[in-house]
Amino acid sequence: MWYALCRAAAGTGFTFLMTVLGAAAVFFVSGEPRPRSQKAMLGFAGGVMTAASVWSLLLPAIEQAEQSGTLPGWVPAAGGMVLGVVFLSALDACVPFLRRSEGEESRRQSALLMTAITLHNIPEGMAVGLAFALAGAGETAGAAALALGIGIQNFPEGAAISLPLRQAGASRLRAFLGGAASGAVEPLFGVAVVLAAGAVHPLMPWLLSFAAGAMVYVVVEELVPQAHGTSGTCGFVTGFLVMMVLDVSLG
């Protein structure tokens, strides 16, 4: 058990480190972002989140549900996605006081963005933890490949949080810490799932699709409207393609 916990901690620690490195991109963006740059950043974040929702979350949820054979693959994917949308919608409705000024509206948007990507990172951390927990002695190559793939995917996700936080007015350090914090849940849940592997594994399709619904809500409700324009569209397409290529090529 302790050996499996150590392996899970190492694997998810790597994915967390990649999120931190992605969030550090905010230190290389000079000056205050211009309106076109702001739209491009928001569009990039939206593209990353949209692609991750499909390839990192919904498709694996459908595949895992079909492998279990208990329900049609689309049931947990659709049900979990609806629950994710409802959850973020309820969270949004619970903070109406953050709508009083333009600056506080930006903070509200940043909070929703960070919540969505953090929720997305929870099942990813659990997937890595389970992979290491279920791998036999000397058979961790598949789990290591999964950790490598998710870690590389986490790099643009860290930037997808820190850059919009910066354009919303946060300092570079606060924007970096916000992006890095979104990945801290991966080692926490990666280790915790090892302790409860049997109970959590059947719920993974629902957890994956729940995170997808939360991300889609933020993209449609917050990012796409404010990224409207040529620069925002280019940013969205760039983010989508980057995340799609990483997901497909790294599995």
Secondary structure as GFF3:
##gff-version 3
##sequence-region A 1 251
A	DSSP	alpha_helix	2	23	.	.	.	ID=ss1
A	DSSP	three_ten_helix	24	28	.	.	.	ID=ss2
A	DSSP	alpha_helix	35	51	.	.	.	ID=ss3
A	DSSP	pi_helix	52	58	.	.	.	ID=ss4
A	DSSP	alpha_helix	59	68	.	.	.	ID=ss5
A	DSSP	alpha_helix	74	93	.	.	.	ID=ss6
A	DSSP	three_ten_helix	96	99	.	.	.	ID=ss7
A	DSSP	alpha_helix	102	134	.	.	.	ID=ss8
A	DSSP	alpha_helix	141	167	.	.	.	ID=ss9
A	DSSP	alpha_helix	172	181	.	.	.	ID=ss10
A	DSSP	alpha_helix	185	195	.	.	.	ID=ss11
A	DSSP	alpha_helix	197	200	.	.	.	ID=ss12
A	DSSP	three_ten_helix	201	203	.	.	.	ID=ss13
A	DSSP	alpha_helix	204	218	.	.	.	ID=ss14
A	DSSP	pi_helix	219	223	.	.	.	ID=ss15
A	DSSP	alpha_helix	224	226	.	.	.	ID=ss16
A	DSSP	alpha_helix	230	250	.	.	.	ID=ss17
###
